[in-house]
Amino acid sequence: MSRFWSFFFLLMPLAVLAVFTLAPLLGWELPSGVSRMGDEIDFLYRVILFVTGTVFLGTQFFLFYALVKYRDRPGREAWYTHGSKKAEVVWTLIPALVIAGLAALQMPTWRKLQDAKPADEPFLARVIGRRFEWRVVHAGPDGKLDTADDVILTNQLHLPPGRRVWLELRAEDVIHSFYLPQFRFKQDTVPGMKIVVPVDALRTSADYREQRAAYGNADIEDYGALARLLKPANRAVDKFVKEKLDAGPRAAMDEYEPGGKEDAAARAGIVRALNVLIDGPTLENDAAFKEVKRSKATEALLARAQRLNKRDAWKRTINRALIADAYPNIVRRLQKDYEILCAELCGEGHYQMQGKVVVHDDESDFEAWLKEAQSGDPQESGR
């Protein structure tokens, strides 16, 4: 093999090393965990990633060394060997010890995950995987499944915060995989089997949304409509937002014509301005936003924040809700929740098996939702 191809094979480990180094800086990590077991599982994940990554890089660099050292050269003759028993023992023993060490390291965590359900703890819900949805049956106020007060939802699981609850997993047709990435939880559901698993949540959905309230480029759903509003800035709220723009985006708004081409730099400038707004003082008390007609969702958010004394803690979420009310169907409302996914390719509609987990603000909020969902339309009762 020529020297060129030897160096070509060096690109792979160098690229992997660059990704390993830059990934944390670029935010290419697992979503923040919210369960008690999350930290232990993340620790095991990082240990295994370090071990496998080190082995991969070591073998790839050794491959490069071998390709260079033993490359074809004029006058060089091939030689044959039956191998080394000593080397074979070493490269068999070392991986065996590493695997045994990883097994011993993960056993305490595995035992915790496999805790048996105490007889006196009721089921919170039954989750049924079927093509192509998650059917979730919540035990009603009586705390029992298969009774008249059960609350049945599609692709929506509600949890109380701060305590372990038990789920019964089933599948109606094929194998599905019930996957909650933020909870570090994944369990296959198998037709004909009832699988009992514990789940807990330490952080509420409201806190999760607050953390992820920052705007991205995709949150501007209709650039043209926003540009048409900001160009004349006739409303108080439009003037308020436009004043936060840098000179470049502001000029792009002034020059925008209906049907005109989107200006990527102007879009980025709008995103920056909106992030300044949600990170700044509360917009609820600003005169420009008092003129904005608030949606029912925003009013409910403000009422909950008032009841729980969390106006300051949820400031970013509230500010984002008010901006969305000022620009309905133009600026995206915050819709970031804990996810329910299917991690098993279960058919052509597999991608539709997406839902959300709602972790309520406290036990009383969960119980209030349960009563509300039982008496009203459960699909519209999610917080």
VOPAGU-2260 file (C-alpha; in pm, 1 decimal, decimal comma):
REM VOPAGU-2260
SITE   aa  ch    i         X         Y         Z
SITE  MET   A    0       0,0       0,0       0,0
SITE  SER   A    1     130,0     346,2     -87,7
SITE  ARG   A    2     213,7     606,8     172,2
SITE  PHE   A    3     -77,8     821,1      49,9
SITE  TRP   A    4    -335,1     558,3     144,6
SITE  SER   A    5    -160,6     502,1     476,4
SITE  PHE   A    6    -212,9     868,3     566,8
SITE  PHE   A    7    -567,2     854,0     429,5
SITE  PHE   A    8    -652,3     591,1     692,6
SITE  LEU   A    9    -517,2     829,4     957,3
SITE  LEU   A   10    -804,1    1071,2     887,1
SITE  MET   A   11   -1061,9     849,0    1057,5
SITE  PRO   A   12    -909,6     845,0    1409,7
SITE  LEU   A   13    -821,1    1214,9    1381,1
SITE  ALA   A   14   -1181,1    1297,8    1288,2
SITE  VAL   A   15   -1315,1    1088,0    1576,9
SITE  LEU   A   16   -1070,8    1253,6    1818,0
SITE  ALA   A   17   -1186,7    1596,8    1698,1
SITE  VAL   A   18   -1551,7    1503,6    1751,4
SITE  PHE   A   19   -1478,1    1367,7    2100,5
SITE  THR   A   20   -1302,0    1694,0    2187,7
SITE  LEU   A   21   -1547,8    1940,4    2034,1
SITE  ALA   A   22   -1876,7    1765,3    2116,0
SITE  PRO   A   23   -1908,0    1901,9    2473,7
SITE  LEU   A   24   -1820,3    2252,9    2354,4
SITE  LEU   A   25   -2086,1    2236,9    2079,2
SITE  GLY   A   26   -2355,1    2097,3    2307,2
SITE  TRP   A   27   -2360,6    1755,7    2137,9
SITE  GLU   A   28   -2448,7    1572,8    2454,6
SITE  LEU   A   29   -2737,2    1382,5    2602,4
SITE  PRO   A   30   -3029,7    1598,6    2717,7
SITE  SER   A   31   -3009,0    1683,2    3085,0
SITE  GLY   A   32   -3135,8    1398,9    3300,2
SITE  VAL   A   33   -3433,1    1434,3    3533,1
SITE  SER   A   34   -3456,2    1101,6    3717,2
SITE  ARG   A   35   -3279,8     970,1    4026,2
SITE  MET   A   36   -3100,3     706,7    3821,4
SITE  GLY   A   37   -2996,7     955,2    3553,8
SITE  ASP   A   38   -2659,6    1048,2    3704,8
SITE  GLU   A   39   -2558,8     684,3    3759,7
SITE  ILE   A   40   -2659,3     585,6    3406,4
SITE  ASP   A   41   -2476,9     885,4    3258,8
SITE  PHE   A   42   -2164,7     792,3    3456,3
SITE  LEU   A   43   -2172,8     438,3    3315,5
SITE  TYR   A   44   -2234,4     574,7    2966,1
SITE  ARG   A   45   -1930,2     802,3    2986,9
SITE  VAL   A   46   -1708,9     526,2    3127,2
SITE  ILE   A   47   -1808,5     286,3    2847,5
SITE  LEU   A   48   -1772,1     561,0    2585,7
SITE  PHE   A   49   -1422,6     640,5    2716,2
SITE  VAL   A   50   -1316,9     274,8    2714,4
SITE  THR   A   51   -1456,0     194,9    2368,3
SITE  GLY   A   52   -1333,3     526,2    2227,8
SITE  THR   A   53    -983,2     468,1    2362,4
SITE  VAL   A   54    -973,7     116,1    2216,9
SITE  PHE   A   55   -1100,7     239,7    1881,3
SITE  LEU   A   56    -844,8     520,7    1861,3
SITE  GLY   A   57    -565,7     289,5    1976,5
SITE  THR   A   58    -641,8      26,4    1712,1
SITE  GLN   A   59    -677,5     288,7    1437,7
SITE  PHE   A   60    -346,9     456,9    1522,3
SITE  PHE   A   61    -180,1     114,3    1538,2
SITE  LEU   A   62    -330,4      34,1    1196,7
SITE  PHE   A   63    -175,2     352,1    1058,9
SITE  TYR   A   64     159,7     261,7    1214,1
SITE  ALA   A   65     146,8     -87,7    1063,2
SITE  LEU   A   66      49,4      46,2     719,6
SITE  VAL   A   67     344,2     285,0     719,0
SITE  LYS   A   68     602,0      51,2     869,6
SITE  TYR   A   69     511,7    -252,1     657,2
SITE  ARG   A   70     413,6     -77,8     333,6
SITE  ASP   A   71     532,3    -212,6       3,0
SITE  ARG   A   72     888,2    -108,8     -85,7
SITE  PRO   A   73    1120,2    -206,1    -370,8
SITE  GLY   A   74    1321,9    -512,7    -279,7
SITE  ARG   A   75    1119,1    -596,2      29,9
SITE  GLU   A   76     999,8    -957,7      52,9
SITE  ALA   A   77     701,0   -1081,8     248,2
SITE  TRP   A   78     762,5   -1308,9     546,7
SITE  TYR   A   79     524,2   -1540,9     723,3
SITE  THR   A   80     458,6   -1610,1    1088,8
SITE  HIS   A   81     241,5   -1852,5    1284,1
SITE  GLY   A   82     171,8   -1580,8    1539,9
SITE  SER   A   83     258,6   -1542,8    1905,9
SITE  LYS   A   84      75,2   -1733,7    2177,0
SITE  LYS   A   85     186,4   -1474,9    2428,0
SITE  ALA   A   86      33,8   -1191,8    2223,6
SITE  GLU   A   87    -288,4   -1387,4    2175,4
SITE  VAL   A   88    -319,1   -1448,7    2549,8
SITE  VAL   A   89    -259,3   -1079,8    2623,2
SITE  TRP   A   90    -515,1    -944,9    2375,2
SITE  THR   A   91    -769,4   -1200,7    2494,2
SITE  LEU   A   92    -711,4   -1149,9    2866,2
SITE  ILE   A   93    -714,3    -768,8    2866,5
SITE  PRO   A   94   -1058,3    -732,1    2695,1
SITE  ALA   A   95   -1197,2   -1004,9    2922,4
SITE  LEU   A   96   -1079,6    -814,2    3230,9
SITE  VAL   A   97   -1217,0    -485,7    3097,8
SITE  ILE   A   98   -1558,6    -641,6    3025,9
SITE  ALA   A   99   -1564,8    -807,6    3367,4
SITE  GLY   A  100   -1476,7    -475,3    3530,0
SITE  LEU   A  101   -1756,6    -296,0    3342,7
SITE  ALA   A  102   -2000,3    -569,4    3444,8
SITE  ALA   A  103   -1903,6    -533,4    3810,9
SITE  LEU   A  104   -1926,8    -152,8    3785,8
SITE  GLN   A  105   -2279,9    -156,9    3648,8
SITE  MET   A  106   -2429,8    -426,6    3873,9
SITE  PRO   A  107   -2538,4    -190,2    4159,1
SITE  THR   A  108   -2719,1      33,1    3909,8
SITE  TRP   A  109   -2877,5    -267,7    3738,9
SITE  ARG   A  110   -3009,3    -400,4    4070,8
SITE  LYS   A  111   -3170,6     -64,2    4147,8
SITE  LEU   A  112   -3335,9     -60,9    3806,0
SITE  GLN   A  113   -3472,9    -410,8    3861,7
SITE  ASP   A  114   -3641,2    -340,0    4196,7
SITE  ALA   A  115   -3960,5    -540,4    4235,9
SITE  LYS   A  116   -4283,7    -348,0    4278,8
SITE  PRO   A  117   -4405,2    -353,7    4641,7
SITE  ALA   A  118   -4754,5    -497,2    4673,4
SITE  ASP   A  119   -4885,1    -187,4    4852,0
SITE  GLU   A  120   -4775,5      59,1    4578,8
SITE  PRO   A  121   -5042,2     109,9    4308,8
SITE  PHE   A  122   -4985,2     150,5    3936,9
SITE  LEU   A  123   -4990,3     508,4    3815,9
SITE  ALA   A  124   -5063,4     418,5    3454,0
SITE  ARG   A  125   -5067,8     149,0    3188,8
SITE  VAL   A  126   -4879,4     234,3    2868,2
SITE  ILE   A  127   -4983,2      36,4    2560,7
SITE  GLY   A  128   -4770,1      50,0    2247,3
SITE  ARG   A  129   -4961,4      -5,0    1925,7
SITE  ARG   A  130   -4911,6      97,4    1566,9
SITE  PHE   A  131   -4872,7     384,4    1569,6
SITE  GLU   A  132   -4934,6     550,4    1905,7
SITE  TRP   A  133   -4884,2     520,7    2278,8
SITE  ARG   A  134   -5217,6     467,4    2455,5
SITE  VAL   A  135   -5179,5     575,2    2819,9
SITE  VAL   A  136   -5438,0     471,7    3078,5
SITE  HIS   A  137   -5394,2     671,4    3401,5
SITE  ALA   A  138   -5541,5     539,1    3722,4
SITE  GLY   A  139   -5808,6     783,5    3836,4
SITE  PRO   A  140   -5851,8     941,2    4180,2
SITE  ASP   A  141   -5925,9     597,6    4326,7
SITE  GLY   A  142   -5568,2     491,2    4246,6
SITE  LYS   A  143   -5675,2     175,9    4058,4
SITE  LEU   A  144   -5658,6      76,9    3693,6
SITE  ASP   A  145   -5953,3     -68,5    3502,5
SITE  THR   A  146   -6213,7     129,2    3694,9
SITE  ALA   A  147   -6468,9     384,9    3579,3
SITE  ASP   A  148   -6253,1     687,3    3666,7
SITE  ASP   A  149   -5951,1     592,3    3450,3
SITE  VAL   A  150   -5815,4     873,6    3233,2
SITE  ILE   A  151   -5717,1     760,3    2882,6
SITE  LEU   A  152   -5480,9     973,7    2672,8
SITE  THR   A  153   -5290,5     926,6    2350,4
SITE  ASN   A  154   -4915,7     997,4    2344,9
SITE  GLN   A  155   -4930,6    1178,4    2679,4
SITE  LEU   A  156   -4813,0    1059,4    3021,0
SITE  HIS   A  157   -4864,0    1267,8    3335,2
SITE  LEU   A  158   -4645,4    1224,2    3643,1
SITE  PRO   A  159   -4629,1    1376,2    3991,0
SITE  PRO   A  160   -4285,4    1514,2    4080,2
SITE  GLY   A  161   -4039,2    1382,3    4334,2
SITE  ARG   A  162   -4161,2    1027,2    4390,7
SITE  ARG   A  163   -4128,0     687,8    4228,0
SITE  VAL   A  164   -4432,1     561,8    4040,0
SITE  TRP   A  165   -4500,7     232,1    3864,9
SITE  LEU   A  166   -4600,4     181,1    3503,1
SITE  GLU   A  167   -4734,9    -131,5    3338,3
SITE  LEU   A  168   -4604,5    -163,8    2981,6
SITE  ARG   A  169   -4782,7    -363,8    2712,8
SITE  ALA   A  170   -4781,5    -399,9    2335,3
SITE  GLU   A  171   -5084,2    -485,1    2121,1
SITE  ASP   A  172   -4925,2    -587,1    1791,8
SITE  VAL   A  173   -4545,7    -588,0    1751,5
SITE  ILE   A  174   -4246,5    -512,8    1971,2
SITE  HIS   A  175   -4221,1    -143,1    2056,4
SITE  SER   A  176   -3958,5      26,3    2270,6
SITE  PHE   A  177   -4082,4     275,4    2528,4
SITE  TYR   A  178   -3805,6     538,1    2534,6
SITE  LEU   A  179   -3786,4     843,8    2760,9
SITE  PRO   A  180   -3451,0    1006,3    2672,9
SITE  GLN   A  181   -3451,5    1269,5    2948,5
SITE  PHE   A  182   -3531,0     998,4    3205,1
SITE  ARG   A  183   -3256,3     767,5    3073,7
SITE  PHE   A  184   -3522,0     500,7    3040,7
SITE  LYS   A  185   -3579,5     249,6    2759,8
SITE  GLN   A  186   -3777,6     -71,7    2782,3
SITE  ASP   A  187   -3908,7    -294,9    2504,8
SITE  THR   A  188   -4279,9    -372,7    2517,7
SITE  VAL   A  189   -4362,2    -722,8    2395,6
SITE  PRO   A  190   -4701,8    -856,4    2283,6
SITE  GLY   A  191   -4846,6   -1093,5    2542,1
SITE  MET   A  192   -4626,4    -961,4    2825,7
SITE  LYS   A  193   -4697,2    -720,9    3112,3
SITE  ILE   A  194   -4374,2    -545,5    3208,0
SITE  VAL   A  195   -4367,7    -347,4    3534,4
SITE  VAL   A  196   -4118,4     -59,5    3559,5
SITE  PRO   A  197   -4051,7     229,7    3800,9
SITE  VAL   A  198   -4018,2     591,0    3684,2
SITE  ASP   A  199   -3948,7     908,6    3878,5
SITE  ALA   A  200   -3899,0    1275,0    3792,5
SITE  LEU   A  201   -3701,5    1526,4    3997,3
SITE  ARG   A  202   -3763,7    1827,6    3772,9
SITE  THR   A  203   -4101,2    1955,0    3660,0
SITE  SER   A  204   -4200,3    2020,9    3300,9
SITE  ALA   A  205   -4226,2    2392,2    3379,9
SITE  ASP   A  206   -3862,9    2402,2    3494,4
SITE  TYR   A  207   -3758,0    2210,1    3183,2
SITE  ARG   A  208   -3938,3    2458,2    2955,3
SITE  GLU   A  209   -3785,2    2751,4    3141,7
SITE  GLN   A  210   -3436,5    2613,2    3082,6
SITE  ARG   A  211   -3505,2    2563,9    2710,7
SITE  ALA   A  212   -3694,8    2886,9    2643,2
SITE  ALA   A  213   -3424,2    3043,1    2423,9
SITE  TYR   A  214   -3518,6    3108,6    2062,2
SITE  GLY   A  215   -3359,6    2938,8    1762,2
SITE  ASN   A  216   -3386,8    3013,5    1390,3
SITE  ALA   A  217   -3667,2    2758,5    1348,0
SITE  ASP   A  218   -3882,3    2949,1    1597,8
SITE  ILE   A  219   -3946,7    3220,7    1340,0
SITE  GLU   A  220   -4222,6    3042,4    1150,5
SITE  ASP   A  221   -4313,0    3322,4     905,7
SITE  TYR   A  222   -4026,6    3561,3     839,6
SITE  GLY   A  223   -4219,9    3755,1     574,5
SITE  ALA   A  224   -4516,8    3824,8     803,4
SITE  LEU   A  225   -4286,6    3941,2    1081,7
SITE  ALA   A  226   -4092,3    4163,5     840,8
SITE  ARG   A  227   -4415,7    4321,4     715,6
SITE  LEU   A  228   -4517,1    4403,8    1072,7
SITE  LEU   A  229   -4180,2    4537,4    1183,7
SITE  LYS   A  230   -4125,2    4748,8     872,1
SITE  PRO   A  231   -4376,2    5023,3     965,1
SITE  ALA   A  232   -4377,8    4933,4    1337,8
SITE  ASN   A  233   -4724,5    5082,2    1378,1
SITE  ARG   A  234   -4807,7    4892,4    1695,9
SITE  ALA   A  235   -4640,2    4972,2    2024,7
SITE  VAL   A  236   -4518,9    4615,2    2054,8
SITE  ASP   A  237   -4368,4    4622,6    1702,5
SITE  LYS   A  238   -4178,4    4940,3    1784,9
SITE  PHE   A  239   -4063,6    4786,5    2113,3
SITE  VAL   A  240   -3924,5    4477,4    1936,5
SITE  LYS   A  241   -3774,9    4669,8    1644,5
SITE  GLU   A  242   -3577,0    4892,6    1882,3
SITE  LYS   A  243   -3399,1    4580,5    2008,7
SITE  LEU   A  244   -3272,1    4493,9    1658,5
SITE  ASP   A  245   -2918,3    4564,4    1545,2
SITE  ALA   A  246   -2870,6    4816,9    1265,4
SITE  GLY   A  247   -2840,0    4550,1     995,1
SITE  PRO   A  248   -3161,1    4356,0    1070,7
SITE  ARG   A  249   -3348,9    4683,2    1125,5
SITE  ALA   A  250   -3243,4    4805,4     781,1
SITE  ALA   A  251   -3346,6    4470,3     630,1
SITE  MET   A  252   -3692,5    4510,7     783,4
SITE  ASP   A  253   -3723,0    4862,8     641,3
SITE  GLU   A  254   -3623,7    4742,9     294,2
SITE  TYR   A  255   -3842,3    4431,4     293,4
SITE  GLU   A  256   -4107,4    4408,0      20,7
SITE  PRO   A  257   -4399,6    4161,9      14,1
SITE  GLY   A  258   -4285,5    3835,5    -136,3
SITE  GLY   A  259   -3923,7    3940,3    -100,7
SITE  LYS   A  260   -3638,4    3699,2     -40,0
SITE  GLU   A  261   -3565,4    3606,2     317,3
SITE  ASP   A  262   -3254,2    3765,0     465,5
SITE  ALA   A  263   -3070,8    3502,4     672,0
SITE  ALA   A  264   -2869,0    3765,6     858,9
SITE  ALA   A  265   -3186,7    3955,1     944,1
SITE  ARG   A  266   -3351,3    3637,6    1071,5
SITE  ALA   A  267   -3049,8    3572,4    1294,1
SITE  GLY   A  268   -3071,3    3932,4    1417,7
SITE  ILE   A  269   -3438,9    3889,8    1507,9
SITE  VAL   A  270   -3356,3    3572,3    1699,7
SITE  ARG   A  271   -3087,3    3760,0    1893,7
SITE  ALA   A  272   -3331,2    4040,6    1973,4
SITE  LEU   A  273   -3599,7    3800,0    2095,0
SITE  ASN   A  274   -3349,1    3623,9    2319,7
SITE  VAL   A  275   -3252,0    3961,6    2466,6
SITE  LEU   A  276   -3620,1    4021,5    2538,8
SITE  ILE   A  277   -3686,7    3690,9    2712,2
SITE  ASP   A  278   -3369,1    3724,6    2920,3
SITE  GLY   A  279   -3447,3    4085,2    3015,3
SITE  PRO   A  280   -3704,6    4235,1    3253,4
SITE  THR   A  281   -4049,3    4078,5    3262,4
SITE  LEU   A  282   -4261,4    4185,1    2964,7
SITE  GLU   A  283   -4581,8    4136,8    3159,1
SITE  ASN   A  284   -4548,6    4483,6    3310,7
SITE  ASP   A  285   -4432,5    4660,9    2995,0
SITE  ALA   A  286   -4686,7    4900,5    2845,2
SITE  ALA   A  287   -4628,6    4767,7    2492,7
SITE  PHE   A  288   -4726,6    4415,3    2593,7
SITE  LYS   A  289   -5024,9    4521,1    2803,2
SITE  GLU   A  290   -5191,9    4601,6    2470,7
SITE  VAL   A  291   -5135,5    4244,0    2347,5
SITE  LYS   A  292   -5436,3    4011,6    2364,2
SITE  ARG   A  293   -5327,4    3719,7    2578,9
SITE  SER   A  294   -5414,5    3364,7    2484,5
SITE  LYS   A  295   -5586,8    3123,4    2721,6
SITE  ALA   A  296   -5259,2    2931,0    2750,2
SITE  THR   A  297   -5072,9    3244,4    2862,2
SITE  GLU   A  298   -5345,4    3335,3    3111,5
SITE  ALA   A  299   -5330,3    2983,7    3254,1
SITE  LEU   A  300   -4950,5    3006,6    3277,8
SITE  LEU   A  301   -4969,2    3338,9    3461,3
SITE  ALA   A  302   -5232,4    3202,6    3699,1
SITE  ARG   A  303   -5020,2    2897,6    3779,8
SITE  ALA   A  304   -4710,4    3111,9    3829,3
SITE  GLN   A  305   -4905,2    3336,0    4066,4
SITE  ARG   A  306   -5047,3    3041,8    4260,9
SITE  LEU   A  307   -4707,5    2877,9    4301,4
SITE  ASN   A  308   -4522,6    3207,6    4355,7
SITE  LYS   A  309   -4300,5    3139,1    4053,9
SITE  ARG   A  310   -4336,9    3456,8    3847,8
SITE  ASP   A  311   -3961,5    3518,0    3869,9
SITE  ALA   A  312   -3861,4    3151,8    3831,9
SITE  TRP   A  313   -4064,0    3120,7    3509,2
SITE  LYS   A  314   -3980,1    3465,1    3370,7
SITE  ARG   A  315   -3827,2    3340,7    3043,6
SITE  THR   A  316   -4121,9    3112,2    2973,3
SITE  ILE   A  317   -4371,3    3390,7    3049,6
SITE  ASN   A  318   -4184,8    3639,9    2832,7
SITE  ARG   A  319   -4178,1    3392,2    2547,2
SITE  ALA   A  320   -4552,6    3329,3    2584,2
SITE  LEU   A  321   -4622,8    3704,2    2564,6
SITE  ILE   A  322   -4408,2    3737,8    2251,1
SITE  ALA   A  323   -4597,1    3447,6    2093,5
SITE  ASP   A  324   -4926,6    3622,3    2175,5
SITE  ALA   A  325   -4798,0    3939,3    2009,5
SITE  TYR   A  326   -4709,8    3744,7    1693,2
SITE  PRO   A  327   -4946,9    3445,4    1669,5
SITE  ASN   A  328   -4858,7    3198,3    1391,6
SITE  ILE   A  329   -4541,1    3398,5    1327,1
SITE  VAL   A  330   -4326,2    3334,1    1634,3
SITE  ARG   A  331   -4340,8    2983,4    1773,5
SITE  ARG   A  332   -4496,3    2926,1    2114,1
SITE  LEU   A  333   -4283,2    2726,8    2357,0
SITE  GLN   A  334   -4365,7    2359,9    2302,9
SITE  LYS   A  335   -4073,3    2178,2    2459,2
SITE  ASP   A  336   -4155,8    1885,3    2681,8
SITE  TYR   A  337   -4004,8    1560,8    2799,5
SITE  GLU   A  338   -4036,4    1319,3    2509,8
SITE  ILE   A  339   -4190,0     976,8    2460,3
SITE  LEU   A  340   -4035,5     796,0    2164,3
SITE  CYS   A  341   -4030,2     446,9    2017,1
SITE  ALA   A  342   -3675,7     315,1    1984,1
SITE  GLU   A  343   -3779,4       6,0    1786,1
SITE  LEU   A  344   -3847,0      21,9    1411,4
SITE  CYS   A  345   -4205,1    -102,6    1433,8
SITE  GLY   A  346   -4335,3     -22,9    1085,2
SITE  GLU   A  347   -4368,2     251,2     826,3
SITE  GLY   A  348   -4555,8     473,9    1072,5
SITE  HIS   A  349   -4289,2     430,6    1340,9
SITE  TYR   A  350   -4200,8     801,3    1338,1
SITE  GLN   A  351   -4555,5     887,8    1454,8
SITE  MET   A  352   -4498,8     724,8    1794,7
SITE  GLN   A  353   -4397,5    1049,8    1958,3
SITE  GLY   A  354   -4553,1    1190,3    2270,8
SITE  LYS   A  355   -4474,7    1390,2    2579,5
SITE  VAL   A  356   -4435,2    1341,4    2951,7
SITE  VAL   A  357   -4586,1    1613,8    3169,1
SITE  VAL   A  358   -4433,2    1638,4    3516,6
SITE  HIS   A  359   -4664,9    1850,2    3727,8
SITE  ASP   A  360   -4559,5    2129,9    3959,5
SITE  ASP   A  361   -4649,4    1943,2    4277,1
SITE  GLU   A  362   -4865,9    1660,8    4404,8
SITE  SER   A  363   -5173,6    1882,1    4440,1
SITE  ASP   A  364   -5136,0    2005,3    4080,8
SITE  PHE   A  365   -5124,1    1644,8    3959,4
SITE  GLU   A  366   -5434,2    1552,5    4159,1
SITE  ALA   A  367   -5616,3    1860,7    4030,7
SITE  TRP   A  368   -5530,0    1765,9    3672,9
SITE  LEU   A  369   -5653,4    1411,1    3734,4
SITE  LYS   A  370   -5993,6    1536,3    3852,2
SITE  GLU   A  371   -6012,8    1787,6    3566,9
SITE  ALA   A  372   -5922,6    1523,4    3309,1
SITE  GLN   A  373   -6177,9    1281,2    3450,8
SITE  SER   A  374   -6460,9    1531,8    3428,7
SITE  GLY   A  375   -6362,5    1708,1    3105,3
SITE  ASP   A  376   -6184,9    1639,4    2777,1
SITE  PRO   A  377   -5862,2    1462,3    2879,0
SITE  GLN   A  378   -5684,6    1543,1    2553,5
SITE  GLU   A  379   -5714,4    1913,4    2627,5
SITE  SER   A  380   -5623,2    1886,1    2994,0
SITE  GLY   A  381   -5246,0    1854,6    2959,5
SITE  ARG   A  382   -5049,2    2131,6    3126,1
